[in-house]
């Protein structure tokens, strides 16, 4: 049941999609949808483009319009891209938000991890260390991203996960995933190894302290100049 405030804020199309509940079946063609909603096709096209930019629907030639499961990361993407284009400090502000979210949800998140997931954390550490020590060294960015997201995956909070996923997308957009300072990477992954060991041992307090130290490391990195972003 939508509240009066929600109905005032949503377009006819978004209200229609919200009222479908758990039904993710294909949406009627524009002509039929226009008739059902009582709005013109041109107006409906505008609303559909907004829904697409928010990641609420997908439109494909053969399958038509389909509502997607809610994903907060999709709704953030366009806004964050705009923020980055007008303010080179936007990443720092968003990074600070991400750090506070990870620290705030640490205990709840690690307590929900399964034994398989805890073992996977250590596997990611081993894989990353192996990449760093190759000749030439490789950047274990994917392992870095997976390590952090894995810890918080079972929270079941789409807003927390959406922000954390968006952080890693921004991390890539500013070029931090291309840093090839081996000494820095070794230091980063020494923290990850210690975090994984603490989690495996159930020592969440120690893991929390290590994580806080680790989150400060990014301040040591020099981000590429703004003109290099989004290339």
N, C-alpha and C positions, 0 to 999 in steps of 0.2 A: 504494500500500500504506500503510494507516494504522498508525502506531506504537501501542504499548500506552498511552502517555500520551495520545495523541489520542483513542483509543476510550474512555478513562476520562472525558474532558472533554466529549465530544459526546453529545447525546441520540440516541435510536434514529433519529429523523427526519433529523437532521443527518448521521449516519453513512450513512444510506441515500442522501442527496443527494450526499455527498462521493464515495461509491462509484460514482455514475453517470458519473464522469469527464467527458468532453466532451459527454455526451448532455444536451441542454437541452429534450428533448421533454416533452410534458405528463405530469405525475405522475398515477398512478391516483387514483380517487375515494377519499374517506376510508374507506369500508367495506372496500374492497379493500386499501388501504394498511394499515389496522388489522390485517387478517388476515395480510398479509405480514410485518409487523413484530412481531406478537404482542403488541400493546398495545391498550388500550381506545381507543375513539373520543374520549372525553373527554380522556384523556391526550394523544392525538395532536393534538387541537385546541389544547391548551396549547403543545405543541411547535411547532405550525404558526404560532401567534401570535408566538413568539420568532423563528422563521425570517423571518417577515414584517418584524418590527421591525428585524432585522439586514439587511434588503434582500436576503435569499438567495432568497426565492420571492415570486411575486405570485399573488394569488388573484382571479379574475374570474368573474362568473356564467356566462358563455358558454364560456369557455376552460378553466375549472377552475384547477388548481394547476400552476404552471410554475416550474422552477428558473431563476434568473437568473445571468448571469455574475458572478463575484466583484467586489465594489466596496467598497473599504475605507472610502470616504466614507460609504456607507450604514450601515456598522456603527458609525461614529463619531457620526452625527447625533444619536441619542437620548441617548447618554452626554453629549455636549457641551451639549445643550439642558438637561439636568439640572444639569450643572456650572454653567452660566450662571445658572440659577434660584436656586442656593444661595450663589453667590460672585460678587460683581460684579467681582472681580479676575481671574476665570478667563480673560477675553479677553486681558488683558495677558500672562498666562503662556503662553497658546496662541500669541499673536502673537510672543512671544520664540522659541518653538519653531519657528514658521514662518520667522522671519528666519534662524535658524541653519541650517535645512534649505536654504533658498534659497542662502545663501552657501556651504555645504558642497558643493552639487551644481552650482554655477555653471559651472565649467569643463567638466565632463562634459556638462551640458545644452546650452550654447551651441555646443559642438563638433558636436553632433548635429543642430542646426537646418539645414533646407534653405534654398536661396536664396529660394524662394517664401515661406517662413516669415519670413525676415529682412526681406524686402520688406513683408510683412504687418505686421510690427512698426512700420515707419515709417508704413504706412497707418493704423494704429490711432492713432498719435501725431497725424497730420494731422486725423483725424476728431475726436479729443478736443479738440484746440486750436480747431477750428471750433465745437464745441459751447460751449466756455468763453466764446468771444467773441460768441456770439449775444446778442440783446437780446429778452427777458431771457436770461441765461446758463443753460445746461443742464449737469447734472452728468454727466461721462463715466464713470460707474461701470462700465458694461458693458465699455467699452474698457480700463479699468484692470484689471479682472479678466482679460479675454482676453489682455492684454499679458503679464502675469506667467505665467499658465498656459501660454501658447504656448511660452515659453522652455523649460519643463520637460516638455512633452508627450511628447517622444520618448525620455525616459529609460526608459519601459517598466516603471517601478517602481510598482506599485499603491499601495504604502504612502506613498511620497513624494507622489504625485498626490492620494491620498485626504486627506492632511493639508493640502495646499495648497488643495484645493477646499473643505474644511471651514473653513479660515481665512476664505475669502471669504464663506461663509454666515454665519459669526459676525460678520464685518465689517458685513454688512447688518443682522444682528439687533440690534447696538448702535447702529445709526443713522448710522454713519460714511459710508454711501453717500448721505446726504442733505446733507452739508456743502456750503454754497454760498458759501464764502469764495473769491472769484475770485482774489485774490492768492496764496492757498495753492494753489489748483488750478493756477495758472500755474507756480508753483514746482515742484509735483509733476511736471507734464508737461515742464518744462524738463529734469528729470532723465531722464525717459523718452526724450525726444528724443536726449539725449546718449548714453544706453545703446544706443539703436537704431543711432545713427551708429557707435559703437564696435564693435558686433556686425557691422554691415555691412562695416566695414573690417577685421574679423578681429582687432581689438585687444581681446582678452579681458581683459587686465590692467587696462586703462583702464576697461572696462565694469564690471569687478568693483569697482573703487574708487568709481565713480559709484553703483553699486547699493547699496553699504554706506552711503553718505551718504543715499541716498533712503530706505532702510529706517528711518532714524532720524527721519524727518519725522513719522511718526504720533504721536510723543511730544508734538508741538506741538498736537495736536487735543484738544479737550475733548469727551469722550463724553457722550451724554445720560444723565440720571439713570436709575437702575435701574428706577424705576416706569414709564419710558417704553419699556423694552425689550419686544420680542415683541408690541407692539400692532399 
